[in-house]
Amino acid sequence: MQKRYQRINMKDQSTNALWASAFVLFGLILFVANKHTPTVHADGAISNNGFTMVTSPDGRGTDLLYVVDDQNLVLMVYDVQNPQGESYLNPVVAWSLPAMFAEARK
């Protein structure tokens, strides 16, 4: 009877230790996941003659070119398929900045 009680007690202790380590790992995962936010890094930015241009990788091997027309208040996005070689600018989208910000405020 004494051995059976010791065996059950040791089993409960090991189960409790596993649960405690699982909660600690879960807490660490939540802490790290909460600190991780996606960021975008601009490779190059130029501003001149009423235009601002910024390039940024899209994460799939191509680059995106963002062009802001300061006079007409338009944001245009172009896709650059092969940034290292001969490449073409493919228009992706164009937005009126006042309309875009008005829509975002709704």
Protein Blocks (a to p, Z undefined) as FASTA:
>chain_A
ZZmmmmmmmmmmmmmmmmmmmmmmmmmmmmmmmmpccddddfbdcdeehiacddddehio
pacdddddfklopacddddfblmlccddddfbdcdfklmmmmmmZZ
